Amino acid sequence: MILVTTNEIAGKPVEATLGLVRGNTIRARHIGRDIMAGLRTIVGGEIKDYTVMLGQARDQAIERMMRQAESLGANAIVGVRFTTSQTMSGAAEILAFGTAVRVRGNTD
């Protein structure tokens, strides 16, 4: 499966546009991580636990989007975008979305 943020894939003509696909996940913070994050805000620097958590959430959203595209018969997704939103205090949604397409040629 080819994933691109552009609306076209160089050298791969689109044979069919199959529609919008999306994948999302909602993750909640962990109280122990919040305490460490609070300390990190005092001294500065990256909050690695949150970086890992958001990376895992993004990967899960992409995987769900790809499964939906595959169920439509797609071999690529163009115009891939991400968005986040707070769903409640301490929890956030990550949404991946794009347009499922079938392109001509090898997609490996």
Secondary structure by P-SEA (a helix, b strand, c coil): cccccccccccccccccccccccbbbbbbbaaaaaaaaaaaaccccaaaaaaaaaaaaaaaaaaaaaaaaaaccccccbbbbbbbbccccbbbbbbbbbbbbbccccc
